[in-house]
Amino acid sequence: MTSPGSGLDLTESSSSLITKRKIQEMVAQIDPSERLEPEVEDILLELADEFIESVTQFACRLATHRKSSTLEVKDVQLHLERNWNIRIPGFASEEIRSVRKSTVPSSHTQKVTAVNNAKASLASSSK
């Protein structure tokens, strides 16, 4: 039994959320001549399951944080956008403003400090 359009096959394995067949279809969309080894398919299935489980757990924690017992798209969306930089097509993200703190390397900060110190010493020595 397959859920329409989802790639979820409930008869093949109750523990896996995505099937080997779906992985093969996705690979064929990218390169029809490419074939994956069974071990690679198994690893990809495991990674996909772990990713889905991780995202779902975190989104549930977000729903709990906003004191809701219902998981909503905005919970999943917030987690994916903030932590994975993944945008969900078809859903407006106006509520979720991507406020990422820019990370400045410490080497840059040290260089800026050195330049400012040099400017300050030049300014004080010219007075």
Kinemage of the C-alpha trace (Angstrom):
@kinemage 1
@onewidth
@group {chain A} dominant
@subgroup {mainchain}
@vectorlist {calphas} color= white
{ca met a 1} P 0.000 0.000 0.000
{ca thr a 2} L 1.590 3.247 -1.130
{ca ser a 3} L 0.539 6.683 -0.052
{ca pro a 4} L -0.171 8.662 -3.280
{ca gly a 5} L 2.721 10.882 -4.279
{ca ser a 6} L 4.582 10.416 -1.026
{ca gly a 7} L 6.824 7.459 -1.795
{ca leu a 8} L 5.818 5.871 1.484
{ca asp a 9} L 5.302 2.155 1.110
{ca leu a 10} L 3.567 0.672 4.110
{ca thr a 11} L 3.854 -2.953 2.997
{ca glu a 12} L 7.565 -3.150 2.216
{ca ser a 13} L 8.825 -2.261 5.676
{ca ser a 14} L 7.007 -0.810 8.626
{ca ser a 15} L 10.230 0.681 10.028
{ca ser a 16} L 11.335 2.560 6.895
{ca leu a 17} L 9.578 5.744 5.837
{ca ile a 18} L 10.934 5.686 2.301
{ca thr a 19} L 11.502 2.690 0.019
{ca lys a 20} L 14.410 1.480 -2.059
{ca arg a 21} L 12.171 1.821 -5.085
{ca lys a 22} L 11.655 5.522 -4.342
{ca ile a 23} L 15.424 6.019 -3.934
{ca gln a 24} L 15.957 4.309 -7.306
{ca glu a 25} L 13.316 6.549 -8.915
{ca met a 26} L 15.006 9.678 -7.558
{ca val a 27} L 18.408 8.526 -8.835
{ca ala a 28} L 16.863 7.769 -12.245
{ca gln a 29} L 15.487 11.322 -12.399
{ca ile a 30} L 19.009 12.664 -11.938
{ca asp a 31} L 20.794 10.167 -14.187
{ca pro a 32} L 18.819 7.355 -15.835
{ca ser a 33} L 21.966 5.313 -16.459
{ca glu a 34} L 23.140 5.412 -12.828
{ca arg a 35} L 22.602 2.399 -10.561
{ca leu a 36} L 23.238 2.257 -6.822
{ca glu a 37} L 24.779 -0.643 -4.993
{ca pro a 38} L 22.461 -2.255 -2.414
{ca glu a 39} L 24.706 -1.061 0.438
{ca val a 40} L 24.436 2.535 -0.811
{ca glu a 41} L 20.653 2.234 -0.991
{ca asp a 42} L 20.606 0.934 2.579
{ca ile a 43} L 22.744 3.841 3.814
{ca leu a 44} L 20.572 6.377 1.989
{ca leu a 45} L 17.434 4.813 3.469
{ca glu a 46} L 18.931 4.958 6.942
{ca leu a 47} L 19.993 8.599 6.504
{ca ala a 48} L 16.558 9.574 5.197
{ca asp a 49} L 14.825 7.849 8.120
{ca glu a 50} L 17.141 9.503 10.643
{ca phe a 51} L 16.627 12.915 9.033
{ca ile a 52} L 12.840 12.555 9.033
{ca glu a 53} L 12.843 11.360 12.647
{ca ser a 54} L 15.146 14.188 13.754
{ca val a 55} L 13.102 16.887 12.005
{ca thr a 56} L 9.844 15.483 13.354
{ca gln a 57} L 11.145 15.302 16.924
{ca phe a 58} L 12.475 18.861 16.824
{ca ala a 59} L 9.276 20.179 15.224
{ca cys a 60} L 7.256 18.445 17.959
{ca arg a 61} L 9.386 20.194 20.562
{ca leu a 62} L 8.669 23.506 18.826
{ca ala a 63} L 4.923 22.771 18.914
{ca thr a 64} L 5.182 21.903 22.602
{ca his a 65} L 7.139 25.119 23.192
{ca arg a 66} L 4.291 27.165 21.740
{ca lys a 67} L 1.997 25.177 24.041
{ca ser a 68} L 0.220 23.265 21.273
{ca ser a 69} L -0.580 19.589 21.064
{ca thr a 70} L -0.790 19.808 17.265
{ca leu a 71} L 2.218 19.686 14.970
{ca glu a 72} L 1.801 22.316 12.267
{ca val a 73} L 3.645 23.057 9.053
{ca lys a 74} L 5.156 26.165 10.605
{ca asp a 75} L 6.919 24.001 13.228
{ca val a 76} L 8.574 21.844 10.585
{ca gln a 77} L 9.194 24.879 8.411
{ca leu a 78} L 10.896 26.817 11.196
{ca his a 79} L 13.231 23.956 12.001
{ca leu a 80} L 14.114 23.258 8.363
{ca glu a 81} L 14.732 26.910 7.533
{ca arg a 82} L 16.716 27.797 10.633
{ca asn a 83} L 18.746 24.632 11.124
{ca trp a 84} L 19.037 23.159 7.631
{ca asn a 85} L 18.512 26.209 5.399
{ca ile a 86} L 15.784 24.276 3.557
{ca arg a 87} L 12.802 26.222 2.236
{ca ile a 88} L 9.485 24.438 1.738
{ca pro a 89} L 8.066 25.417 -1.666
{ca gly a 90} L 4.445 26.475 -1.675
{ca phe a 91} L 4.381 27.688 1.916
{ca ala a 92} L 4.843 31.350 2.737
{ca ser a 93} L 7.609 31.979 5.185
{ca glu a 94} L 6.567 35.507 6.071
{ca glu a 95} L 6.112 34.541 9.709
{ca ile a 96} L 9.547 33.006 9.802
{ca arg a 97} L 12.137 35.647 9.242
{ca ser a 98} L 15.488 34.185 8.478
{ca val a 99} L 17.587 35.981 11.050
{ca arg a 100} L 20.941 34.380 10.845
{ca lys a 101} L 23.774 35.857 12.779
{ca ser a 102} L 26.692 36.416 10.507
{ca thr a 103} L 29.710 34.545 11.710
{ca val a 104} L 32.881 36.554 11.507
{ca pro a 105} L 36.059 34.489 11.603
{ca ser a 106} L 38.314 35.245 14.545
{ca ser a 107} L 41.211 35.895 12.149
{ca his a 108} L 39.208 38.741 10.584
{ca thr a 109} L 38.408 40.195 13.992
{ca gln a 110} L 42.107 40.059 14.936
{ca lys a 111} L 43.102 41.839 11.717
{ca val a 112} L 40.494 44.568 12.231
{ca thr a 113} L 41.687 45.042 15.815
{ca ala a 114} L 45.314 45.273 14.650
{ca val a 115} L 44.396 47.882 11.998
{ca asn a 116} L 42.411 49.921 14.534
{ca asn a 117} L 45.296 49.763 17.025
{ca ala a 118} L 47.730 50.872 14.322
{ca lys a 119} L 45.436 53.782 13.399
{ca ala a 120} L 45.132 54.769 17.048
{ca ser a 121} L 48.910 54.676 17.591
{ca leu a 122} L 49.489 56.746 14.420
{ca ala a 123} L 46.897 59.274 15.510
{ca ser a 124} L 48.390 59.589 19.012
{ca ser a 125} L 51.987 59.858 17.729
{ca ser a 126} L 51.091 62.608 15.226
{ca lys a 127} L 49.605 64.847 17.948
